[in-house]
Amino acid sequence: MPIAHATTPRSCRRHHYLHRYLQLPVIWLLCVVWIIISAAATATSADNFLSKQCLRSTLTQANPTLYTTIGEREQATNPLEPTIRALKFWRRVAPIVVHYKFTEYWLKVAHIDDKKKRYDTWEKMHATHAPTGLKCILELRGLFVKIGQVMSSRADFIPRQYVDVFSELQDSVPPWETDRVKRIVQQSLMDSQGLTIEDVFESFDEVLGSASIGQVHKAKLTPEFGGETVAVKVMHPNAETRFRNDFKIFRTLCKVALPGWDPILRELEMQMMTEFDYTNEGQNLLRVRKNMSKSPYANKVKVPHLMLDLCSKNLLVMEYLEGKKLATSIEEKLSSILGGDKLMARKVLKAKQQALFESKHSGNQKKGFLKDLNDILGESNISMSVLEKAAKARMLMTMTRDARNKLSLLLDATGHQIFNDGLYNGDPHPGNILVLECGRLGLIDYGQTRSLTKHDRLALAAVVCALGRKTIDIHEITTAMNKFGFHSRDNNEENIAKFAALYFDSDAAGKRLGYATPQKYLQHLNSIDPMVEVPDPAVFVARTSFLFRGLGALLQQQLHTSQHWKKHAKIAIDAKGEDLQLYNLGITPIAKE
């Protein structure tokens, strides 16, 4: 019989809770696993350290260059590397998983209903574990950098502490040594062209960014190759094998702590494993650039041109676009309004972002502009004259309008690519979007370019058009989702329509119901009527929609992607929609004779 809280002494209640904790086999199993992993990792690290020290000592005395070369080859072929990486990962992550699971259960069995106490508990945990997560990512790199980048761009999906800490992964991952990268470039040019690095590049130094698969350097071509300033993308050694093994590790984490992520992870793996041949990315870049040059956005958006003759499997040479990240540009403009105080500008943007996505409302409510201005100006507002305040107001209005226009342009250009071209960037995270000195948007990095068949585009267009109507027709949305290839267990039309809105429009409905993140809302929808079939092409379009919403959060805007995409969807349907057919499970379209 349960112990009554009203009459039971506090010590007895604590004993009761402890007794229930001891009945949690999963948690205690994880604890045991962590202890075993820690011991094994310590032993492995010690053995590796001793062996590497011996190898370093011997080879350095003989030939330092030889040591570096052999060390790289050993790392590329070491059969124990996957095991070592898994041990390192779980040694850091297992305690975090246990802590979250234990706290979740404790809040439940202790009947803690005080919202502030629950909120403070989670906030403290997020602040504690986010730096550890970053350390794990920077230690292991590989796939974990890519996952961290995705998380850092989802300010409405991931706790803000993780977003803040992981944001440095956008383009400031510690790079590989330049000399090491130059050897890769030298070998690639020699194998493909019979050229040395000095034949092609007059200078090759500055690191523009380092990420999960490779890093980008700024370089200048020799006069024989045009003398142009270029961006050179170089693949890290052994990146493909490392990613395959890392996916196995992360899939296990999803089973333990992130239910519902497995379908997304499978599609992400299918797509990302195509990134390890830069010649494919080069061809995609050429196609996207050609399509954009014929689009209505040709004078507003720029895609870099490619030096195809210099490219290879692990080397990409393209036009260098001079500009700043979109979010950085907004931050600098706000800093100017605040008298050059960059720290205050960053603080204001984060506070507004947090306020936007901790709200239970859809984000359409507008606070008075003067009140908003007073909040931003803070203490400096007290001593500011009316004329000074008016000037600041004009600057703030201009900045806000410019940010919204650029974000709208980005959504429109992507909508055109999806519904008209059937070829788009499936990874539009903030680091891939630049504001160029000429005022245009620069779109870079096409490693995860996705293509859509005619059937994909028309099926998706029907869903987006149905979502974009002023008066929502649940049956129309459900029919469009079914034709695209979405099928739930019970075919609950209302629930399927909510899935559609979450994937292709906004997270607002979940917030109105009190769900802090889309992940929580997704779990709620699956508890009502789980989705059993999701078409493959829909996954990356949905991911693109989510990433844009995350970018909107970074720029303090609540986005509804269907509202921006519906005009492009309607054009696609009007032009080619007369033969829309049932999409065959989202994998193979039914051909029309």
FIMINU-850407 format. One record per atom (N, C-alpha, C): x negated, y, z negated. Coordinates in steps of 0.2 Angstrom, whole numbers, plus 5000, padded with zeros to 4 digits. Example, Ala and Ser with C-alpha at 12.3 -4.5 7.8 and 13.67 -1.06 7.14 Angstrom:
<atoms>
493449724961;493849784961;493449844961;493649894965;493249954964;493650004961;
</atoms>
This chain:
<atoms>
499649945000;500050005000;499650065000;499750115004;499350175004;499350214998;498850244996;498750284990;499050354991;499550374986;499850434986;499350494985;499350544989;498850594988;499050634982;499750644981;499950694976;499850664969;499750604968;499750574961;499050534960;498650534965;498050494964;497450544963;497050524958;496450564956;495950574962;495650624962;495250644968;494650594969;494350564963;493850514964;494150454967;494750434966;495050374969;495150384976;495350444978;495550464985;494850454989;494250474986;493650474989;493450404990;493650354985;493450284985;493850254991;494550274992;494950254997;494650275004;494450335005;494150355011;493550315013;493150305008;492550265009;492650195011;493150165008;493350095009;493550095017;493950145019;494150145026;493550155031;493050205029;492450215033;492150145034;492050105029;491750035029;492049995034;492650005036;493049965041;492949985048;492450035049;492350065056;491750025059;491849965062;491349925065;490949965070;491250005074;490950035080;490450085077;490650125072;490250175070;489550145067;489750095062;489150065059;488750025064;489049995069;488649965074;488150015078;488450075079;488050125082;487450145078;487550145071;487050165067;486450115067;486650055067;486149995067;485750005073;486150015079;485850015085;485350075085;485550135082;485050185082;484450175078;484550135073;483950125069;483450075073;483750025076;483349985080;482950015086;483350065089;483050105094;482550145092;482650175086;482150225084;481450185082;481550125079;480950085078;480650065084;481050035089;480750015095;480350075099;480750125099;480450185102;479750205099;479750205093;479150225089;478550175091;478750115091;478250065092;477950075100;478450085104;478250085111;477850155112;478050205109;477750265110;477050265108;476950225102;476250215099;475850175104;476050125107;475750085111;475550125118;476050155120;475950195126;475450245125;475450285119;474950335118;474250305118;474150255114;473450225114;473250205121;473650165125;473450145131;473250205136;473750255135;473550315140;472950355138;472850355131;472250385129;471650355131;471650285131;471050245134;470950255141;471550255145;471450265152;471250335154;471450385150;471250455151;470550465150;470350435144;469650445142;469150415148;469350355150;468950325155;468850355162;469450375164;469550405171;469350475171;469450515166;469250585166;468450585166;468150545163;467350545163;467150525170;467550485174;467250465180;467450515186;468150535186;468350585191;469050605189;469150675187;469750695184;470250695190;470150705196;470650705201;470850635202;470450585202;470650515202;471150495197;470950525191;471450505185;472150535187;472250595189;472850625191;473250585196;472850555201;473150525207;473450455204;472950415200;473150355198;473750355193;473750415189;474250425184;474950435187;474950465193;475550475196;475850415199;475350375202;475550305205;475850265199;475450265194;475650215188;476350235186;476550305185;477150325183;477750305188;477550305195;478050285200;478150215200;477750175197;477850095198;477950065191;477850105186;477950075179;478550035178;478649975178;479249935177;479549945170;479149975165;479449985158;479750055158;479650095163;479950165162;480650175161;481150135165;481850135163;482050125156;481650065153;481750055146;481550105141;480950135143;480750185138;481150245139;481450265145;481850325145;482550315141;482750245142;483350235138;483250235131;482750215128;482550215121;482550295119;482150335123;482150405121;482750435121;483250425126;483850455126;484250435120;484350365119;484750345113;484550365106;483850375106;483550395100;483850465098;483950505103;484150575101;484950575101;485250545106;485950555107;486350505102;486150445100;486550405096;486750435090;486250475086;486450505080;487050565081;487050595087;487550645089;488150615090;488150555093;488850525095;489150495088;488750465084;488950445077;489250495073;488850555073;489150615069;489750635071;489850645078;490550665081;491050615079;490950555080;491450505079;491650495072;491150505067;491250495060;491650555058;491450615060;491850675058;492550675061;492650655067;493350655070;493750605065;493450545063;493850505059;493950535052;493450565050;493550595043;494050645043;494150685048;494650745048;495350705048;495350655052;496050615052;496250585046;495750545043;495950505037;496050555031;495650605031;495650655025;496250695025;496650695031;497250735032;497050815031;496550835034;496350905034;496750935040;497250975038;497651005043;497551085043;497051105039;496851175039;496451195046;496851225050;496551235057;495851275056;495751325052;495151355051;494551315049;494751265044;494251225042;494051175047;494551145051;494351105057;493951145062;494151205063;493751245068;493051255066;492951275060;492351285057;491851225057;492151165056;491851105056;491551085063;491951095068;491751075074;491251135077;491351195075;490851245078;490151235075;490151215068;489551205065;489151145068;489551095070;489251035073;489051045080;489351085084;489151105091;488551145090;488451195086;487851235085;487251195083;487451145079;486851095077;486551055082;487051025086;486850975091;486650995098;486851055100;486751085106;485951085108;485551115103;484851125104;484551055105;484751005101;484550935102;484650905109;485250925111;485450895118;484950925123;484850995123;484351025127;483650995127;483450985121;482750945120;482750885124;483350845123;483350775126;483350785134;483650835137;483750845144;483050865146;482650915143;482050935145;481450885144;481550835140;481050785139;481150735145;481750715146;481950665151;481950695158;482250755159;482350785166;482850735170;482650725176;483050685180;483750705181;484250655180;484950665181;485250705175;484850705169;485150735164;485150815165;484650835169;484650905170;485250925175;485450885179;485950895184;486650895179;486750845175;487250845170;487350915166;486750935164;486650995159;486851055163;486651055170;486851115174;487651115175;487951055176;488651055177;489051075171;488751055165;489051075158;488951145157;488451175159;488351245158;488751295162;489051265167;489451305172;490151295170;490351255165;491051245163;491151275156;491151345156;491251375150;491951365147;492451345151;493151325149;493251255147;492751215148;492751135148;492351115142;491751145141;491251125136;491251175131;491051155124;491051205119;490551255121;490651325119;490251375121;489551365118;489351335113;488751325110;488251285115;488551235118;488251195123;488151235130;488651275132;488651325138;488051365137;488051405131;487451455130;486751415130;486751365127;486051335126;485851305133;486351265136;486151235143;486151285149;486351345148;486351395153;485651405156;485051395152;484451405155;484251345160;484651295160;484451245165;484651265172;485051325173;485251335180;484651345185;484151375182;483551385187;482951395183;482851375177;482251385173;482051325169;482151265172;481851205170;481151205170;480751195165;480051195166;479751165172;479451195176;479251165183;478651115182;478551075187;477951035188;477351085190;476751065188;476151105190;476151115197;475951175199;475851195206;475451155210;474851135207;474351095211;474651025213;475051005208;475350935209;475850945215;476250995215;476751005220;476351015227;475851055227;475451065233;475150995236;475050955232;474750885235;475350855238;475950855236;476550825239;476650865246;476650925246;476750965252;476150945257;475550945255;474950925259;475050855262;475250805258;475350745261;475950735266;476450775264;477050775269;476950805275;476550865275;476350895282;475850855286;475450825282;474950775286;475250715289;475750685285;476050625288;476550645294;476950705293;477450715299;477150765304;476650805303;476450855308;475650845309;475350815305;474550815306;474250875304;474550915299;474350985297;474150985290;473751035288;473551045281;474051095278;474051105272;474451155269;474151225271;473551235272;473251295274;473451315281;473551265285;473751275292;474451305293;474851295288;475551315288;475751375284;475451375278;475551425273;474951475271;475151535272;474651585270;474551595263;475151585259;475151585252;475651535250;475551505244;476051455241;475951455233;476351495230;476251505223;476851505219;477251565219;477751575214;478351525214;478551495208;479051455207;479651495207;480151475211;480851515211;481351475206;481251415206;481651375202;481551305202;481651265196;481551195195;482151165193;482351105196;482951075194;482851005193;483350965194;483350895193;482950855198;483050865204;482750825209;482050855212;482050915212;481450955215;481351025212;480951065215;480851135213;480751175220;480851235219;480751285225;480251335224;479751345229;479251395228;479351445234;479151505232;479151555237;478451555240;478451555247;477851555251;477851595257;477251605260;477251645266;476951605272;477251595278;476951565283;476351595286;475951555289;475351585293;475651625299;475251665302;475551695309;475651645314;475351595314;475451545319;476151515319;476451515313;477151495311;477651545310;477451605312;477951665312;477751715306;477351695301;477251745296;477751765291;478351725291;478951745287;478851715280;479151755276;479251735269;479751675268;479651625265;480051565265;480151535258;480651495257;480751455251;480651385253;480251355249;479951285250;480251245245;480651195247;480951145242;480551085242;480351065236;479851005236;480150955231;480250885233;480550835229;480050815224;480250805218;479850775212;479650705214;479050675212;478850605214;479350555210;479550505213;479950455210;480650475208;480850525210;481550555208;482150505209;482150475215;482650425217;482750365212;482150335210;482250275206;482450305199;482150355197;482350385190;483050395189;483350425195;484050445195;484550385194;484350325198;484750265198;484750235191;484150235187;484150215180;484550255175;484450325177;484850375172;485550365173;485850345178;486550345179;486750285175;486350225174;486550175170;486650195163;486150235161;486150265154;486750305152;486850355157;487450395156;488150365156;488150305160;488750275161;488950235154;488450215151;488550185144;488750235139;488450295140;488750355135;489450375137;489650365143;490350385144;490850335141;490650265141;491050215138;491150225131;490550255128;490550255120;490950325118;490750375122;490950445119;491350485124;491350475130;491650515135;492150475139;492750455137;493250415140;493550455146;493650425152;493950465157;493450495162;492850495160;492350515165;492050465170;492250405169;491950355173;492050365181;492750375183;492850385190;492450445193;492350495189;492050555191;491250545192;491050505187;490350485187;490150435193;490650395194;490450345200;490450385207;490850435208;490850475214;490250525214;490050545208;489450585207;488850545209;488850485207;488250445209;488250435216;488850415219;488850405226;488550465230;488750525228;488550585232;487850595230;487650595224;486950625222;486450575225;486550515226;486050465228;485950475236;486350525239;486150535246;485750595246;485550625241;485150685240;484350675241;484150615241;483450595241;483150595248;483450625253;483150635259;483350705262;482850745261;482950815263;483150825270;482950775274;483150785281;483950795282;484250755278;485050755278;485250825275;484950845270;485150915268;485050965273;484450955277;484251005282;484851005287;485050945289;485550945295;486250975292;486350965286;486950995283;486951065283;486351095281;486251165281;486351195288;486051165293;486151185300;486951195302;487251135300;487951135302;488351185298;488251195291;488651245287;488451315290;487851325292;487651395294;487951405301;488051355305;488351365312;489051385311;489451345306;490151355305;490251425302;489851445297;489951505294;489851565299;489351555304;489251615309;489851625313;490351575314;490951585318;491551595314;491451605307;492051615303;492151685302;492751705299;492951775297;492451805292;492051765289;491651785283;490851795285;490751795292;490051795294;489651855292;489951915292;489651975290;489651985282;489951935278;489951945271;489651895267;489451835271;489151785267;488551755272;487951745268;487351725272;487151655270;487051615275;486751545273;486051545276;485451525273;484851535276;484751485282;484251515286;484151475292;483551425290;483451375294;482951315292;482451315297;481751305295;481251285299;481151215300;481551185305;481751115305;481051075306;480651105310;480051065312;479551055306;479651095301;479151085295;479451045290;480051015291;480450985286;480350905286;480350875280;480350795280;480750775275;480650705273;481050675268;481050705261;480450735260;480350765253;480150835253;480250875259;480050945260;480550975264;480751035262;481251075265;480951155266;480951175271;480651245272;481251285275;481451345272;481951385274;481851455273;482251495276;482251575275;482351585268;481951635265;481951665258;482451715258;483051705254;483551755253;483351795247;483251865248;483051905242;483751935238;483851915232;484451925229;484351905221;484951915218;485051895211;485651845210;485651805205;486251765204;486851805202;487351785204;487951825204;488151845196;488051795192;488151815185;487651865182;487051855184;486451905182;486651975185;486851975191;487052045194;487552075190;488052045188;488652075183;488352095177;487952055174;487652065167;487152135168;486852135173;486352195174;486752265175;487352255178;487752315179;488052335173;488352285169;488552305162;488052335157;487452305158;486852335154;486752405156;486852425162;486752495164;487252535161;487952515161;488452555158;488352565150;487952515147;487852515140;487152545139;486852585143;486252625142;485652575143;485652525146;485052485147;485052425142;485552415138;485452365132;485652295135;485252255137;485352195140;485652145135;485352145129;485552105124;486352115122;486452175122;487152195120;487652175126;487452185132;487852165138;487952085138;487452055137;487451975136;487951955131;487951995125;488351975119;489051995121;489252055124;489852075126;490152015131;489851995136;490051955141;490251885138;489851865133;489951795130;490551805126;490651865122;491251865118;491851875122;491851905128;492451905132;492651835135;492051805137;492151735139;492451685134;492251695128;492451655123;493251665121;493351735121;494051755120;494551735125;494351735131;494751715137;494951635136;494451595135;494551525135;494751495128;494751535123;495051505116;495751525116;495951565120;496651585120;497151525122;497751525120;498251475122;498651495127;498451555130;498851585135;498551575142;498851585147;498551575154;498051625156;498051675152;497451725154;497751785158;498451785160;498651835164;498851895160;498951895153;499051945149;498551995150;498652065151;498152115151;498152165145;497652165142;497552215137;497452285140;497652335136;497552405138;496852415140;496752455146;496052465148;495652505144;495952555141;495552595136;495352555130;495752515127;495652475122;495052425124;495052395130;494552355132;493852395133;493852455135;493252495135;493052515129;493452525124;493252545117;492852485114;493152425115;492852365113;492152355116;492052365122;491352355125;490852415123;491152475122;490652525120;490452525113;490852495109;490652485102;490552545098;490052545094;489852605090;489652665094;489352655100;489152715104;489852755106;490352725105;491052755107;491152815103;490952815096;491152865091;490852935093;490252935096;489852995097;489953015105;490352985108;490352995116;490953045117;490753095122;491253145124;491753115128;492253155130;492853135134;492553125141;492153165143;491853165150;491353105151;490953085145;490553025146;490952965146;491452965142;491852905141;492252895148;492452945151;492752945158;492252915163;491652935163;491152915167;491052835166;490952815160;490852745158;491452705161;492052735160;492652695162;492652685170;492452735174;492452725181;491852675183;491352675179;490852625180;491052555179;491452545173;491652485171;492252455176;492652505178;493152485183;492852465190;492352495192;491952485198;491652415197;491352405192;490952335190;491452285191;492052295187;492552235187;492852225194;493052275197;493252265204;492752235209;492152255208;491652215212;491552145211;491552125204;491552055202;492052015205;492652045204;493252005207;493252005214;493052055218;492952045225;492551995227;491951995224;491451945226;491651875224;492051865218;492251795217;492851775222;493251825224;493751805229;493451795235;492951825237;492551815243;492251735243;491951725238;491651655237;492251605237;492851615234;493351565235;493651555242;493651615245;493951615252;493451585257;492851595256;492351565261;492351485260;492351465253;492451395252;493051365254;493651405253;494251375256;494251365263;493951415267;493851405274;493451345276;492951335272;492451275274;492851215272;493251205267;493651145265;494151135270;494551175272;495151165276;495151175283;494651215285;494551225292;493951185295;493351195291;492751155294;492751085292;493051065286;492951005283;492250985281;491851045279;491151035277;491051085272;490851075266;490751125260;490251095255;490051145251;489551125246;489951105240;489751035238;490151005232;489751025226;489251065226;488951085219;488851165219;489351205219;489251275219;489151305212;488651275208;488551305202;488251375202;488251415197;488051485197;487351495200;486951455199;486251465202;486151455209;486751435212;486751425220;487051485223;487251535219;487651595222;487251655221;487051695226;486651755225;487051815228;486851865225;487051935227;486451965231;486451965237;485851995241;485852065241;485252095242;485052165242;485552205247;485752165253;486152195258;486852195255;487052165250;487752165247;488152105249;487852065253;488152005255;488051945250;488451895250;488351835246;487951785249;487451765246;486951715248;487151645245;487251595250;487451525247;486951485249;486651445244;486051405245;486151335242;485751295243;485651225241;486251185243;486151145248;486651105251;486451025251;486151005245;486050935244;486650895242;487250925240;487850895239;488350915244;488250925250;488750945255;489250885256;489850905256;490350855257;490750865263;490950805267;491350815273;492050785272;492550815275;493250795274;493450775281;493850715282;494150705288;494750745289;495050745295;495650775297;496150755292;496250695290;496750665286;496650695278;495950695277;495750725270;496050795269;495850835274;496050905274;496750915274;497150885278;497850895278;498250865272;498050815269;498350785263;498150835257;497550855257;497350905252;497750975253;497850995259;498151055261;498951055258;499250995259;499950985257;499950995249;499550965246;499550975238;499451045236;498951085239;498751145237;499351195239;499651185245;500251225247;500851215242;500951155240;501451145235;501351175228;500651175226;500551205220;500551285220;500451305226;500351385227;501051415228;501551385228;502251415229;502451455222;502851505223;503151545218;503551495213;503951465217;504451415213;504151345214;503951315209;503651245209;504151195210;504051145215;504451095216;504051025214;504251005208;503850945206;503850885211;504450875214;504450815218;504050825224;504050885227;503550905233;502850895231;502650915225;501950905223;501750835222;502250795219;502150725218;502050685225;502550705229;502550675236;501850685239;501650745239;500950765242;500350725239;500450725232;499850685229;499850615231;500450585231;500550515233;500250495240;500450545245;500150535252;499450545252;499150585247;498450595247;498050535245;498450495241;498150435238;498150425230;498450475227;498450475220;499050435218;498950385213;499550345211;499450335203;499950345199;499950335192;500250265190;500250245184;500550185182;501250185183;501550235180;502350235180;502650285185;502250315189;502450365194;502850415191;502650445185;503050495181;502850565185;503350585189;503250645193;503050705190;503350715184;503150785180;502450775178;502150715176;501550705174;501050715180;501250685185;500750685191;500750755194;501250795193;501150865195;500750905191;500750885184;500250915180;499550895181;499450835183;498750815185;498550855191;498950865196;498850905202;498550975200;498951005196;498751075193;498151075190;497951025186;497351025182;496751015187;496850975192;496350965197;496251015202;496751045204;496651095210;496951165209;497151185203;497351245202;497051285195;497251265189;496951295183;497151245177;496851275172;496851235165;497351265161;497751315164;498151355159;498751315156;499051265159;499551225156;499351195149;498651165150;498451135144;498351185138;498151245140;498051295134;498651315131;499151315135;499851335132;500051285127;499851225129;500051165124;499551155118;499051205118;498651205112;497951155113;497851135119;497251095120;496651135122;496151135118;495551175118;495151175125;495151115128;494751095134;495151055139;495051065145;495351015150;495250945149;494650925146;494550855144;495050835139;495250875134;495750855129;496450845133;496550895137;497250895141;497250835145;496750815149;496650755153;496850695149;496550685143;496650635139;497450625137;497750685136;498450685134;498850665140;498650685146;499050665152;498950595153;498350565152;498250495153;498650455148;498750485142;499150445137;499850435139;500150485143;500850485145;500950435151;500450445156;500550405162;499850405165;499450355164;498750365167;498750355174;498250395177;498150385185;497750325186;497950285190;497650215192;497250225198;497450265203;497150275209;496950345211;496350365212;496150435213;495750425220;495950465225;495550455232;494850485231;494450455234;493750475233;493650555236;493950575241;493750645244;494050695239;494550675235;494850725230;494350745224;493950695222;493550705216;493050765217;492750775223;492250825223;492650895225;493150895228;493550955229;493850975222;494050935218;494250945211;493650975207;493050945208;492450965204;492251035206;492351045213;492251115215;492651165212;493351145212;493851195209;493651205201;493451155198;493251155191;492651205190;492151195194;491551235194;491751315195;492151325200;492351395201;492751425195;493151385192;493451405186;492951425180;492451375180;491851395175;491551455177;491351465183;491051535186;491551595184;492151585185;492651635183;492551645176;492451595172;492451605164;491851645163;491251635166;490651675165;490751745167;491151755172;491351825174;491951855171;492251815166;492851835162;493451845166;493551795170;494151795174;494451725174;495151725173;495551665173;495751645180;495451595183;495651585190;496151525191;496551535197;496951485199;496751475207;496351415208;496051405214;496651395220;497151365218;497651355223;497951425226;497951475222;498151545224;497751565230;497051555229;496551575234;496551535240;496651465239;496551415244;497251405248;497751425246;498451405249;498451435256;498151495258;498251525264;497851485269;497251465267;496851415271;497151355272;497451325267;497851265268;498451265273;498751325272;499351335277;499151335284;498551375285;498251375292;498151305295;497851265290;497651195292;498251155294;498751165290;499451125291;499751155298;499751215299;500151245304;499751225311;499051225310;498651205316;498651135318;498651085313;498551015314;498950975310;499450995307;499850965302;500450915304;500550915311;501150885313;501050805313;500450785312;500350705312;500050685305;500250725300;500050705293;500350635291;499850585289;500150525287;499850505280;500150445278;499950415272;499250405272;498850435267;498150425266;498050355263;497650315266;497550245264;497050235258;497350255252;497050245246;496450295245;496450345249;495950395249;495250375252;495250315255;494550285257;494550285265;495050255268;495050245275;495750275278;495650335282;496250355285;496650315290;497250315290;497650275295;497650315302;497350275307;497250315313;497850315317;497950375321;498550385325;498350365332;498750325335;498650295342;498850355346;
</atoms>
